[in-house]
Amino acid sequence: MGIQIAPSILSADFARLADEAAAVPNADWLHVDVMDNHFVPNLTLGLPVVESLAKATDTPLDCHLMIEDPDRWAPGYVEAGASSVTFHIEACKAPIRTAREIRAKGARAAMALKPATPIEPYEDLLSELDMILIMTVEPGFGGQKFLDVCVPKIRRTRELLKKHGLELWIEIDGGVSVDTIERCAEAGADVFVAGSAVYAADNPNAMVEQLRGLAEQAAGR
């Protein structure tokens, strides 16, 4: 699998989401952060906006649910048009059932881990998933500084996947930029969420390609 770049609309202009999606035609995904002001101390958007955005762009939506009770809400995001839905293991009561429901509705199922949450206790769940999202900042706000302490977890996750012969993607989210993407790609990540690095750039689409090139070089692809 090749390197994939997922610009985060958390850093986009919410009043112009269709235009902001169109500004990054070379993106592999649009990353949509759903926050409920309970699981994280911030409130962003929900099902109606996801449904509208899915109709406004051909780029697949990667929905990251930073919410309480994702078991209840995750399937609805597939119905709203998401091609990938990520739930936080810290908030999920029935991760296997939830992952299977997401997949049964036709989307990729992913499990997210906060920076302090280890991957090892969830080794037996890996075969039920399509992707692992490793947070490289504390979830809740964009524009945070990348946490280097998370890089060893990326490497350990890739080693676990190799151990079990699994083809899961490893996504990272938080502080991804030209200064941090290479070390994560070298450690084994292959899907990169970039918010402010992309949308604060003079040419967001050119930044997508610059990030992709750096990651591909670091990963030897």
N, C-alpha and C positions, 0 to 999 in steps of 0.2 A: 504494500500500500504506500502511496506517495504522501508527501507532506501536505497538510491541509490547513488553510488559514480561515478563521471564523471571526470577522469583525464583530465587536459587541455594540449593539445599538444603545447600550446604556450610556455610551459616550456620544451618541448622535443627537441631533436636534429632534426632540419628540414631536414637534409641530410639523416636521417635514420627513416623516419616516420613509415614505415611498421614495422621495428624492434621495435620501441618505442611503437607502438600499441600492438605488440605481447608481450611486457614486462609486460602488465597489463591484463592478461586473465580474472581476476575476476572482472574487471570493468563492470559496468552496461552500461555506455556510454563512448564515447570519445568526449570530448568537444572541438569544433573547433572554435577558435576566428577569425572572418573575420573582418579586419580593413582596411579602405580605405584612411587613412591620411587626411580625411576631417571631418567626424563626431568625430573622435578621432585622436590625433596627433601621429599616428603610422600606419605602413603599414605591413600587414602580408601576407595573401594568399587569393585565390579566387576560383572560380568554377572549374578550371582544377585540382587543388590540391585536392579539396573535392571529385571530381569524381574519381581520382586515388586512394585516400585513401579508399574510399568506396569499391573499388574492391580488396583492399589489406587486409581488415580485416572483420571479422564477427561481431565485436562489433558495435552496432548502433551509428551513428554520431549525435551529438547534436550541431547544427550550431548556433552560436551566432553572429548575424549580427550587428556589430558596424560600420554602414555605412549610408551615406545619401541615400535617395530614396529607402528604403527597399521595398516599395510597388511594385516597378519595378523588383527588383532582387530576392526577397524572393522565389517566386515559382520555379525559376531556381535551387535553392539549393535542393529542393525536387527532381527535375529531375536528379540532379547530384548524388543523393544517400543519402541525409540526411533523418534521421527518425524523427527529431525534428528541427524546425526552429524558432529562436527567433528574433523578431524585437524590436528595441527601440521605445517606444511610443514617445520619444522626437523628433524622426526623421520621424515618420510615419504620412502620411496625411490621410490615409483611413484605420485605423486599423481593422475595422470589415471586410471590403472587403478583405484585405490582409490575415487576419486569416482564412477566409472562403476559399480563394484560396489555402492556404497551406494545410488545411484539405482536400479539394476536391482532391488534388493530392496524398493524402495518408499519410501525416506526421502529427505529433503533432504541434500545433501552440502555441507559447509562446510570452508573452509581457515582455520586460525588462524595469526596472526602474533604473535610476541613483540614487546615494545615497540621493540627495536632492529632488527627485521627489516623491510626496506622492501617495499612492495607492487610496485614497478615491475618487478623481475625475473620476476614471475609473471603479467605482463599477458596472456600467451598462454594461461594456464590458466583465465582467468576464465569463458570460455564453458562450461567443464565443471562449474561450480559453481552452487550456489543461494544461497550466503551467504559473506561474508568476516567472520571474527571478528578484530577488532583488540583485542589485549590492552592495557589501559590501566593495568596493573600488571605486575610480573614474575609469571609463573604459579607456582602452588604453594601459596599461602596466601590465605585470606580476610581481610577487614578492613584491607587495605593502602590507603595514600593514593594517590589518583588522580594519574597522571602527565600533566601538561599538555602535555608534549613530544609526546604522541601525537595531539593534536587536529589538527595539520596533516596527518598521515597519513590521518585520516578524510576530510578534505577532498580530498586527492589521490586517494584510492580512489574517492570519488564522482565525481570528474572523469573518471577512467579508465572507469568504468562508463558514463557519459554518452557518452564518446568512441566506445565500441563499441555503444551502444544496448542495453545489458544491464539487466535488471530485478532484479539480485541485491540481496539484503538486506545491509546493513552492521550487524553486531552489535558492541557493545563490552562489555567485561567487565573490571571492576576499579575499585573506588572510586566506583561510580555512586551518587549521592545527590541530594537536592534542591539541593545546592550545585554539582553538576557536570553534571547531565544536560542542562541547557539548551544549554551551549556545544557539546556533542557532537551534539545534535539539529540545531542550527544548522549544524554542519559537514557534516551529511549522514548521520548514523547513524539507524537506525530500529528496531533491536532492542536492548533494554537489559537486561543482566544485573545484578541488584541482590541482594546477599546480606544483609549486616548491616543495610543501610538498611531492608530489608523486615522481616526476622525479629527485629530488635531493637526495632522499633516497637511501641507499645502495641496498635495495630490494623494488622496486616500487610496486610490487604486494602485498607484505606483508604490506606495508603502506596502500594500498587500504583496506585491511581487518582490519587493526588497526583502521582506521578512521570509517569504517562501525560499528565496535564493540562499539566504543565510542558514536557514534550517536544513535545507537539502545538502549544502556543503558540509555542515557540521555532522549530519547523519551519514554522510558518504553515499548519498543517493543521486 
